[in-house]
Amino acid sequence: MTNIKKFSVIFVGLLVLSLIFTACGQQPTPAPASSDSSEEAAEADTGAAAETEAEAPAQDKFLIGMSQANKGEPWRQAMNDQIAAAAAEHPELEVVFADAAQDNAKQVADVENFIQQGIDLLIISPNEAAPLTDVVAKAYDGGIPVIVLDRKVNGDKYTMWIGADNQLIGRTAGERVAAWCKEQGHSPCNVIEIRGLEGSTPAKERGDGFREGIASNPDVTIIASQNADWLREKAIPVSQAMFQANPDVHVVYTHNDPMTEAAIISAEAAGLNLDDMFFVGIDALPTPDGGIRSVIDGRIDATYVYPTGGAEAIDYAIQILEDGATPDKEVILDTQEVTSDNAKEIYAQFGGQ
Ligand code: FRU
């Protein structure tokens, strides 16, 4: 007999045996609690599994891939910490983290790796929208639920997006600046803007919203706008050059607090009178070097709570994975304005130490 024939005989023999067991009402052996996907696949191959599908044990372990745009930024580290803390409450969840270090190609590769690993759900905070759209769609089309956090992707090929309303934050900041300029009687009231990474959606929304907010006071003029990619270390030379070219500046609007802190350092170095200026940031992390503390210490004048959504992402992941829920496509998180009037209270409210 050739090898092929021998295998055929054995295969047919096994098939007949399995049919006999099935006819005798034998149950398939339940998968062990720690069954991995290959064991489940082997079980699914037997005819018996199909008949007893309703009694098959529910999946009791879930692997979540968390693709972070850039862990090097404090706000993103806070997001990862919140995800890890929330997941620790659910022993059935395992979260693997990947850090793209602000590199779109690396983040695409990170998501591809997660798909290969067989994750049950993807959480992603994309570095920039356009370059990450296709790989997110690939995961989603492949049947992996996808929760997008804070920054968006294009299109609608993801399960849900969770984040705060960046346009609203920008608009509220603009209204606050318009009011301050009026109180100070500055006409014109000169603003410089330091923006976040251009291809990331919050940068556009925070910029557009701010322009809507200042429109109520025609004296407010944006005299310069530059990009520092969300990064404190880039915002130092950028703001230095901006103050050199525009020493007559009243307001500094930056798209996040680390860039505000950089602008404050440059303004001091340039010999500007900080007491006559208004510094506005966004994030308001309740940490010793975060934005709320900076307001308490009288450096930043206004900042806006920008929740990371980490804990919410895990809550929704549980609902999707364990309850088969279909959540709303968009979940908008609350924000709050932080000024010297309420900074201490908000710091305490968020458990800041
Ligand atoms: C960190 C960060 C935050 C900001 C958010 C916007 O990368 O820049 O400071 O609020 O991303 O996506």
Residues whose N, C-alpha, C, O or C-beta is under 5 A from the ligand:
A	BS01	FRU	E73 W75 R76 D150 R151 P202 W230 H255 N256 D283 Y306
